């Protein structure tokens, strides 16, 4: 069943009301079930002939003298329409959303004002629940959201995954001479360190978010080259993953 259209008339003139009514009148006859294209009772050509107006004039008058909306599209909070229809194409674009029965689509329909107000309330609740997160004094340990998603993927595959670990944390003090000639590598971070049950490193992974061509900067190439040399010396598996 087609979602009904409701009209708010912005004129007292009966001819203008009739034009708007006919423009938005849906075809409720049985034949509409077999016609996948035309859902309205009168075509634009028929309206032009009946009201002696050009199609452009019809669209202008309908937009000026009425506000139409899908009846089911009223906001569940304030009762205002969530979306007004400018032309028939808007109806075709939006009707599928409102063909569901209430029990099939439990998500409430909200207008932009109520949606913004709801998001603000949810944001305030989140801040009250975890004020430190929104204080500007701390931030996520993950450089990007892609790093976070990759971490979740690794956690499904490995038991012990540690993010953002400095190389100096898991390198024995007496092995620091291996860093000689490898500038500032002791301060470098491994994005993900996979360990065994005793916390001993098994594999080091760097996750790189790059452009679509997967090209690294010259600085990245140099750092990764130095890391590869280091981990080869200490016998730790090292891998670079790209987003």
Buried (B, 14 or more C-beta within 10 A) or exposed (E): EBBEBBBEBEBEEEEBBEBBBBBBBBBEEEEBEEEEEEBBBBEBEEBBEEBEBEEEEBBEBBBEBBBBBBEBBBBEBEEBBBBBBEEBEBBEEBBEBBEEEEEEEEEEBBBEEBBEBEEEEEEEEEEEEEEEEBEEEEEEEBBEEBBBEBBEEBEEEBEBBBBBBEBEEBBEEEEEEBBEEBEEBEEBEBBBBBBEEEEEBEBBBBBBEEEEEEEBEEEBEEBBEBBEBBBEEBEBEBEBEEE
